[in-house]
């Protein structure tokens, strides 16, 4: 495991008005490992990826990459990418 690339999601939530798109997801993805988000259309997969990449601001929760909190950093400072 590469600690510098580990991704941690801590109670990550995103709402759009009264709609909860992502509901307090917590996950740890070890560095150097692949992770897949599987689920039906509309369950929050893309919204979660957009929050990790910095293209969508979470309503609450934290995103940790390589031990550093990146929740409020712009996409260019996160050293992440998004791929479908």
N, C-alpha and C positions, 0 to 999 in steps of 0.2 A: 504494500500500500504506500502510495506517495502522499504524505501529509499535505504537501503544498498544493495538491489539486483536489483534495477531499471537498465534497459539497455537502452541507448540512442545511436542511430546512427545518425551522423551528416554529411550530404553530402558525404556518404561513396561511393567511386568509386574504381573499379578494372578494369584495362585493361591488356590484354595480347597482346603486340604488338599493331597493329591497331584495334584489337577487343575489344569493350567495353563489359565486362561481367556484371558489376554492374554499373549503371549510377546514381550517386549522390542520393542514397537512404537516406532518413531521417525518423526515427521512434522512438517512445518512448514506451517501454514495461514496465508497472508498475511491481514492485516487487510482487511476489506471484501470478502472472497471467500467463496463458498459451497464447502462440502466435503461430500461424501457418503461414508458408510461402507457398502460393499456386501459381502455375503457370505452364506453359508448360515446357517441357524439354528444357534445354539450356537458361532459362531466368535469371539465377543467384542465385537461391535459395541456392544451396550447397556452392557456392563461398561466399555468404553472411554469412552463418553459419561458414564456415572455417575462415573467417576474424574475426568474433566475438570470436571464440575459440582460435585464435592466430596461426592457422595452415597455414594461407595465409596472406601476408602483403597487406594492402590496397595501392592503388596508391595515393589516397588522401582521406581526410575526417578524422573523429574521431570516436572512440568507447569509450563510457563512461559507466562504470559499478559501481553502488553504489556511484556515484558522483566523481569517480576517472577516469582519462584518462588512458586507458589500451592499446591504439593503438599500442604502441611499446613494450609492455611487452611480454615475452615468455608465452606460454600456461600454464605452471605450476603456474605462478604468477597471473593469471586472475580469478581463482576460477569459471571457467565456464566448461561446458561439451557440447558435441555435440551428438545428437541422431537423427536418421532417423526414 
